[in-house]
Amino acid sequence: MYMSLTEFPQVQALSFYQKLELLDEIWKSVSEDPSLLAVTQHEKDLLDQRWKGYLQSPESALTVDQFKQKLNTLRS
């Protein structure tokens, strides 16, 4: 289920720091049960595959700036 900030005008009205505090509270509530944050075997395999690909061709990795630019392009 996807939620959008536009659905929560009270949250939108919070200051930057109030939003950070809320985010911290939300994170604490979801991290109370570490088993819910467990990485599946499929995810581990995918990470291993990507790491091997990087080791074979490190130049294929994006720099932080390249990543940010690509992300901003996708958001537009």
N, C-alpha and C positions, 0 to 999 in steps of 0.2 A: 504494500500500500504506500503510495507516494503522497506526501503532504507538502504543501507549498506555504511559504511564509505569508502569502496574501490571505490565507485562510485564518490567520491569527492576528487581527489588528492590534490586540493588546500587546503582543510581542513586538510587532512593528514599532509601536510607540515607545518602547524601552530605549534607554540610552545605550551607547556602545558597551559600556562597562556592565550595565544591567543584563544585556544580552550575553556577555561573557559569563557572568555569574549563573545565569539560567543554563547556559551550555554546560557549565561545570556540574550543576545539579543533575542535569539529564545524564551526563556521562557517568556520574557516580551511581545513578540508579540502574543503568544498563550494565555496568561493570561489576555489580554485586555478585553476579553469578558467572564466574569465569568460563564455565562450560559452554555458555551461550556464545562466547567469543572464540571458541576453539576453531582451529584451522582444519578443514577436512583433508582427507588424503588426496582428493582430486586437486584441491588448491595447492597442496604441497608439491604435487607432481608438476603442476603448471609453473610454479615458482622455480622448481629445479630445471625444468625445460628452458625457461626464460634466462636463468642464470647461465646455463651451459651455452645458450646462444650468445649471450653477452661475452662470455669468456672466449668464444671462438671468433667474435667480431666486435671488440669493444668500441670501434669507431661508429658502429651503428646506433649507439646509445645517444640520446638527446642530452644536451646541456640543460641546466635549469632554465636559462633564458629561452632556449628553443622550445622547451616544454611549455613554459608560460605563454609563448607566442602561439603555439599550436592550440593550447587550451582556450585562449582568448578568441582565436579564430573559430573554434567549434562552438563557443558560446554565442557568437554573433549571429 
